[in-house]
Amino acid sequence: MKVPLLDLRGQHQPLRSQLLEAVARVIDSQQFVLGREVEALESEIAEYSGTKFGIGCASGSDALLLALMALNLSPGDEVVTTPFSFFATASAITRLGAVPRFVDIDPQTYNIDSSLIEAAITFRTRAILPVHMYGQCAEMDAILAVGARHGLPVVEDAAQAIGAEDSGRRAGSTGRVGCFSFYPTKNLGGGGDGGMLVTNDEALAERLRRLRVHGGATEYHHDEVGINSRLDAMQAAILRVKLKYLDGWSEARRQKAAFYTELLREADLAIEIVPPFVAPAGRHIFHQYVVRIPKHRDAMMKHLAHHGVGSKVYYPVPLHLQACFAFLGYGTGAFPEAERAALETVALPCFPEMTEDQQRYVVEVLTKFQAEARA
């Protein structure tokens, strides 16, 4: 048996006729950038996320950049964030001349450790940027409280967490602005790049709409220097088809994750494999099913690959140790939990269409590796 890390064919095949119809609708309209399809998706994503306004853009990376632009970040300003995330989290900060001020992560959730944020705030701090890692929300009550005490806006990097919840509140709805990615591998993925911002602040929404079109409210009239980051109508049409199925897919992921955890706990494993921690007050939508293997992780991954099972490390080099961020002055040991997670975590195959037989096979392969290690 072969089990890929992700298989989008199983998702797209049942929707093929609807997706082709949506694409044809855009072609017939001849409105390929922004327009009615994008406006409809913006309203639908805002409603889904429990916010008033949605602003479509070209990617999740651009969503982060636009959010920080709208907060008037200047060179030398600081943004408190996590070193354990995709590169775009920190690159959006540095592209504006600002400085990421990293805080270590919670070893259970892999999200920013909210108890460490306040100590990282300086007179240069202008925002707090938590990431909802792997589909589980950060501790937003604690983070928002710190932000309120210091007068700092909170920008949610919810690229991996659309539909996730924290105490009944949807990801992206509690901060000043939330940022989503529609990269094809996301829980809600398009046929290419795409992103969106959500907010309850009408003035901020209007400014974000201007910033995504070179800073102009109307063509050829520019109030400020923005960027070109418009969402394609074709992507919006595809996403509108898929949005109707998102909750069902997310629930399927949750069920797969629970079954994996049950299988792992029942398996005769010679070495430690720690399943994901799920916060009791949240809704984890399992963008990834990530386990921690304190010893022999890399050998296990080779073993999985040999037996036809996909796996991947998210993220093998924490942001503070990336070569391009050497100027920040961090070294090995600066954020031990993030560094340990980079060395010990691995994502196993987990997608809505995955069968129980496939999951059992993955765990059987893990058990065979254990048996070989014990021999």
DOGUVEX-69682 format. One record per residue (C-alpha): x, y, z. Coordinates in nm, 2 decimals. Layout:
<sites>
east	north	up
X	Y	Z
...
</sites>
This chain:
<sites>
east	north	up
0.00	0.00	0.00
0.11	0.36	-0.07
-0.02	0.64	0.15
0.07	0.99	0.03
0.10	1.28	0.27
-0.18	1.45	0.09
-0.40	1.35	-0.20
-0.61	1.62	-0.36
-0.75	1.41	-0.63
-0.99	1.24	-0.39
-1.12	1.59	-0.30
-1.15	1.73	-0.64
-1.29	1.44	-0.84
-1.65	1.45	-0.68
-1.65	1.83	-0.74
-1.52	1.82	-1.09
-1.84	1.93	-1.27
-1.90	2.21	-1.01
-1.55	2.34	-1.04
-1.55	2.33	-1.42
-1.89	2.51	-1.42
-1.75	2.78	-1.18
-1.44	2.83	-1.41
-1.66	2.85	-1.72
-1.87	3.11	-1.54
-1.57	3.33	-1.49
-1.45	3.28	-1.85
-1.79	3.38	-1.98
-1.80	3.69	-1.76
-1.46	3.81	-1.88
-1.40	3.95	-1.53
-1.09	3.78	-1.42
-0.95	3.99	-1.14
-1.16	4.10	-0.83
-1.52	4.17	-0.94
-1.84	3.99	-0.83
-1.69	3.65	-0.77
-1.43	3.79	-0.53
-1.69	4.02	-0.36
-1.92	3.72	-0.30
-1.63	3.51	-0.16
-1.53	3.80	0.07
-1.88	3.81	0.21
-1.89	3.43	0.25
-1.55	3.40	0.42
-1.63	3.70	0.65
-1.96	3.53	0.76
-1.79	3.19	0.80
-1.52	3.35	1.02
-1.76	3.55	1.23
-1.64	3.89	1.11
-1.79	4.18	0.92
-1.55	4.23	0.63
-1.34	4.02	0.40
-1.06	4.15	0.17
-0.93	3.92	-0.09
-0.56	3.93	-0.20
-0.31	3.73	-0.40
-0.17	3.51	-0.12
-0.16	3.44	0.25
0.19	3.60	0.25
0.05	3.92	0.10
-0.24	3.91	0.36
0.02	3.93	0.64
0.21	4.21	0.46
-0.10	4.41	0.39
-0.22	4.38	0.75
0.11	4.51	0.88
0.12	4.79	0.62
-0.23	4.90	0.74
-0.10	4.92	1.09
0.16	5.17	0.97
0.47	4.98	1.06
0.79	5.18	1.02
1.16	5.08	1.00
1.29	4.99	1.34
0.95	4.90	1.48
0.91	4.55	1.64
0.65	4.28	1.61
0.63	4.01	1.87
0.59	3.67	1.70
0.69	3.30	1.70
1.01	3.16	1.55
0.83	2.83	1.47
0.62	2.91	1.16
0.64	2.94	0.78
0.88	3.20	0.65
0.61	3.45	0.55
0.53	3.52	0.91
0.86	3.69	0.97
0.93	3.81	0.61
0.62	4.03	0.62
0.76	4.21	0.91
1.11	4.25	0.77
0.99	4.36	0.43
0.86	4.68	0.60
1.19	4.74	0.77
1.05	4.63	1.10
1.21	4.37	1.33
1.06	4.03	1.44
1.09	3.99	1.81
1.06	3.62	1.87
0.91	3.44	2.16
0.94	3.07	2.23
0.65	2.82	2.18
0.44	2.61	2.40
0.58	2.25	2.36
0.23	2.10	2.35
0.05	2.31	2.10
0.36	2.45	1.91
0.19	2.79	1.92
0.35	3.10	2.07
0.38	3.08	2.45
0.14	3.35	2.56
0.31	3.37	2.91
0.63	3.49	2.75
0.49	3.77	2.53
0.48	4.05	2.78
0.85	4.02	2.87
0.94	4.06	2.50
0.75	4.39	2.46
0.97	4.70	2.43
0.91	5.07	2.36
0.95	4.98	1.99
0.68	4.71	1.98
0.39	4.79	1.75
0.20	4.46	1.72
0.16	4.10	1.83
0.15	3.84	1.56
0.05	3.49	1.68
0.03	3.19	1.44
-0.25	2.93	1.48
-0.02	2.63	1.41
-0.13	2.32	1.24
-0.50	2.42	1.27
-0.52	2.49	1.64
-0.57	2.84	1.78
-0.32	3.01	2.00
-0.43	3.12	2.35
-0.61	3.43	2.23
-0.76	3.55	2.56
-0.42	3.58	2.71
-0.27	3.73	2.40
-0.55	3.98	2.36
-0.51	4.08	2.73
-0.14	4.15	2.68
-0.22	4.35	2.37
-0.49	4.55	2.55
-0.26	4.63	2.85
0.00	4.77	2.61
-0.22	4.92	2.34
-0.09	4.68	2.08
-0.31	4.54	1.79
-0.31	4.16	1.74
-0.27	4.02	1.39
-0.38	3.66	1.36
-0.18	3.44	1.12
-0.46	3.20	1.05
-0.32	3.06	0.73
-0.35	2.70	0.86
-0.66	2.75	1.07
-0.97	2.85	0.88
-1.26	2.72	1.08
-1.06	2.65	1.39
-1.21	2.78	1.71
-1.09	2.92	2.05
-1.37	2.92	2.31
-1.63	2.93	2.04
-1.47	3.21	1.84
-1.34	3.14	1.48
-0.98	3.19	1.39
-0.92	3.54	1.25
-1.22	3.70	1.44
-1.07	3.80	1.77
-0.76	4.01	1.67
-0.76	4.34	1.48
-0.73	4.15	1.16
-0.70	3.79	1.06
-0.50	3.65	0.76
-0.59	3.34	0.56
-0.41	3.14	0.29
-0.59	2.95	0.01
-0.28	2.77	-0.12
-0.39	2.44	-0.28
-0.28	2.22	0.01
-0.47	2.42	0.28
-0.80	2.29	0.43
-0.97	2.54	0.19
-0.74	2.55	-0.11
-0.78	2.70	-0.45
-0.64	2.61	-0.79
-0.34	2.84	-0.72
-0.23	3.11	-0.48
-0.49	3.32	-0.30
-0.54	3.49	0.04
-0.78	3.69	0.24
-0.79	3.93	0.54
-1.09	3.95	0.77
-1.17	4.23	1.02
-1.45	4.39	1.21
-1.30	4.74	1.15
-1.47	4.91	0.86
-1.21	5.18	0.82
-0.93	4.92	0.83
-1.11	4.71	0.57
-1.14	5.01	0.34
-0.77	5.09	0.37
-0.68	4.73	0.30
-0.89	4.74	-0.02
-0.69	5.04	-0.13
-0.35	4.90	-0.03
-0.41	4.58	-0.24
-0.45	4.79	-0.56
-0.15	5.02	-0.53
-0.30	5.24	-0.27
-0.57	5.39	-0.48
-0.94	5.40	-0.42
-1.00	5.46	-0.79
-0.79	5.37	-1.09
-0.50	5.61	-1.15
-0.56	5.81	-0.83
-0.34	5.69	-0.54
-0.36	5.81	-0.18
-0.06	5.61	-0.07
0.19	5.36	-0.20
0.03	5.01	-0.19
0.11	4.69	-0.37
-0.05	4.48	-0.64
-0.22	4.20	-0.46
-0.56	4.12	-0.61
-0.74	3.79	-0.58
-0.82	3.63	-0.92
-1.19	3.58	-0.99
-1.12	3.22	-1.10
-0.97	3.14	-0.76
-1.27	3.30	-0.59
-1.51	3.09	-0.80
-1.33	2.77	-0.71
-1.31	2.85	-0.35
-1.68	2.93	-0.33
-1.76	2.58	-0.46
-1.53	2.43	-0.20
-1.63	2.65	0.10
-1.96	2.46	0.11
-1.78	2.14	0.20
-1.52	2.29	0.43
-1.69	2.20	0.76
-1.74	1.84	0.65
-1.38	1.81	0.55
-1.26	1.96	0.88
-1.48	1.73	1.08
-1.34	1.44	0.88
-0.99	1.55	0.96
-1.08	1.57	1.33
-1.21	1.21	1.31
-0.90	1.09	1.13
-0.69	1.25	1.39
-0.88	1.09	1.68
-0.85	0.75	1.51
-0.48	0.80	1.46
-0.43	0.89	1.83
-0.63	0.58	1.93
-0.42	0.36	1.71
-0.10	0.50	1.83
-0.19	0.45	2.20
-0.29	0.09	2.13
0.02	0.01	1.93
0.32	-0.17	2.07
0.57	0.10	2.02
0.92	0.06	2.15
1.01	0.43	2.11
0.81	0.73	2.21
0.57	0.89	1.96
0.37	1.17	2.11
0.03	1.24	1.94
-0.10	1.60	1.90
-0.23	1.78	2.21
-0.58	1.92	2.16
-0.68	2.22	2.39
-1.01	2.14	2.55
-1.17	2.48	2.48
-1.08	2.48	2.11
-1.17	2.32	1.78
-0.86	2.18	1.61
-0.92	2.14	1.24
-0.59	1.94	1.18
-0.44	2.11	0.88
-0.16	1.87	0.98
-0.15	1.57	1.21
0.19	1.63	1.37
0.35	1.39	1.62
0.66	1.43	1.82
0.93	1.16	1.81
1.21	1.26	2.06
1.45	0.99	1.92
1.50	0.84	1.58
1.27	1.07	1.39
1.48	1.10	1.07
1.53	0.72	1.07
1.16	0.67	1.11
1.09	0.90	0.81
1.32	0.70	0.59
1.15	0.38	0.71
0.80	0.53	0.63
0.92	0.64	0.28
1.06	0.29	0.22
0.72	0.15	0.29
0.53	0.40	0.07
0.41	0.63	0.34
0.45	1.01	0.30
0.57	1.24	0.58
0.71	1.58	0.62
0.88	1.81	0.88
0.72	2.15	0.93
0.96	2.33	1.00
1.31	2.19	1.01
1.49	2.53	1.07
1.33	2.78	1.31
1.30	3.13	1.18
1.56	3.27	1.42
1.82	3.03	1.28
1.75	3.11	0.91
2.05	3.26	0.73
1.86	3.57	0.62
1.77	3.66	0.98
2.13	3.63	1.11
2.13	4.01	1.15
1.89	3.97	1.44
2.17	3.82	1.65
1.99	3.50	1.77
2.19	3.18	1.80
2.13	2.82	1.88
1.97	2.78	2.22
1.78	3.12	2.20
1.44	2.94	2.18
1.49	2.59	2.29
1.13	2.47	2.25
1.11	2.58	1.89
1.45	2.42	1.82
1.34	2.10	1.99
1.02	2.09	1.79
1.22	2.14	1.47
1.42	1.83	1.55
1.14	1.61	1.68
0.82	1.68	1.50
0.69	1.51	1.18
0.35	1.53	1.00
0.18	1.20	0.91
-0.06	1.16	0.62
-0.40	1.30	0.72
-0.67	1.42	0.48
-1.05	1.39	0.47
-1.06	1.11	0.21
-0.81	0.90	0.39
-0.94	0.55	0.48
-0.91	0.36	0.81
-0.72	0.09	0.63
-0.46	0.35	0.52
-0.44	0.48	0.87
-0.39	0.13	1.01
-0.12	0.07	0.75
0.07	0.39	0.86
0.06	0.28	1.22
0.16	-0.08	1.12
0.46	0.06	0.94
0.55	0.26	1.25
0.52	-0.06	1.46
0.75	-0.25	1.22
1.01	0.02	1.26
0.98	-0.01	1.63
1.02	-0.39	1.60
1.33	-0.34	1.39
1.48	-0.09	1.63
1.42	-0.33	1.92
1.58	-0.63	1.74
</sites>
